[in-house]
């Protein structure tokens, strides 16, 4: 009798955990807003983003930061462009060890695009993952969210 109770409790707890994880995943997917006003940035933006990503992958963090400081698209580009560029700026600052600048880039990114989410791999990074999570919680808790129909 006692063993059956424990077994049932374990099964209930396991299903409960699965339900909670599933619900959290669905809510997270629903909370994400599109990261741009247009699904495909214009060719100049895409070319610049590809170049920025390549600099990042090659470890040219300072060069990436310098180029984005002088990039006119940081002012006039689409939301998609600015979001992705700021993400690479934040990653570069974090990689260079400048956590305050990394935090500021994530704040700027989330001010313009509060529903933005990093990919799973990016979000679990030990350096910028916690910084992004903290800034994201701050932004989301400071806003009133209205369901749009």
N, C-alpha and C positions, 0 to 999 in steps of 0.2 A: 504494500500500500504506500509506504513512505517512498519507495523507489519510483513508483508510478507518478507521484506528485512531483518529485524532482525532475523526472524525465519530461513531464508536461510543462513544468516551469521553464526548463531549458529550451524546449521547442518554442514556447511562447516568446521567450526572450530573444531567440534567434530570429523568429519571424518579425518581431518588433524592430529589431536592429535593421533587418533588410528593408522594412517599410520606411523607417526613418531615413536611411541612406537613399532609397529610391525617391522619397518625397523631397529631400534636400536637393537631389540631382535635378528633378523636374523644376523645382522653384528656381534653382540657379540658371537653368536654361531659359526659363521664362523671363528672368530679370535682365538678361543680357539684351542690350539694344544694339542695333547695327552700328558698326564702327565707322561708317561713312555715310555721307548723303547720297553718294552714287556707288553702285556696286563695283565699278571698275574705274580706277583713277585714270586721268588722261596720260598719254604716253610719256610726257615730260616728267610727271610725278612718278610714274612707274620706273622710269629709267633712273631717276634720282634715288628712289627707295632701294632699287637693286644695287646701286653703287654704294649706298650707305650700309646696306646689309653686308656687302662684300668687304668693306672696310672693317666692319665689326668682326666678321669671321676670320679676317687676316690679322686681327689683333691691333689694328691701327686706330685705337680708341681716341687718342689726342687729335689725330687728323680728322676723324669723324666729327668730333666736337667742334673743331675749328670750321669745317665745311658747313655744318648746320648752323653755326652762328652767323655765317655770311649768306645763307640760303634764303632767297626772296620767298620761296614757297612756304617757309615757316610762318610768314604773315598772310600770304594770299592763297595758299594751297587749300585743298579740300580737307574736311575733317579726317578722312581716312589717312591722307598724307601726314598731317600734323600729328595724329595719334601714333602712327607707326614710327615717325621720326623721333618723337619724344620718348617712345619706348626704347629705341636704340641709344638715345642720349642717356637715359636713366641707366640702362645696362652698362654703358661705357663708364659713367661716373662710379657706379658700384664696383665694377671691375678694377678701376683705378684706385679704389679705396676711399672715394669722396662720398660718404653716405649722406651728408646733408644736401649735396647737389643732386644726388640720386633721388632722394626724398622729394626735393623741389620739383624735379621733372615729372615724377609720378603725380604730384599734386596738380601741376599744370595740365597734364594729360587728362586727369580725372575731372578737373573743373570744366574742360571743354567737352569731355565725353564720359559722363559719370557712370554709364552702364558698361564701360569697357572691362573685359576680362582677359587676363593673360591665358595662354594655352596651359594645359596641365603641366607640361615640361617646364615652361617658364615660371609658372606659379610655385613649383616645388623647389626652385633653385634656392640654395641655402643663404645666399646673400640678399638678392633683391626680392625673393618671394615674401619673406616676412615684412619687408618695407612696403611693398605694394599692398599686401593684405591690410596693414595698419592704415595706410592712406585711403584705401578703398572703403574701409569701415567708417572712417571719419567722414568722407564725402557722402556716403549713403545714409549715415545716421543724421546728417545735417540737412537733408532734403526731404521734402514731402513728395511722395511718389503717387501719381494719379494714373489709374488704369485707363489706357486709351482704347477706344473701341473702333 
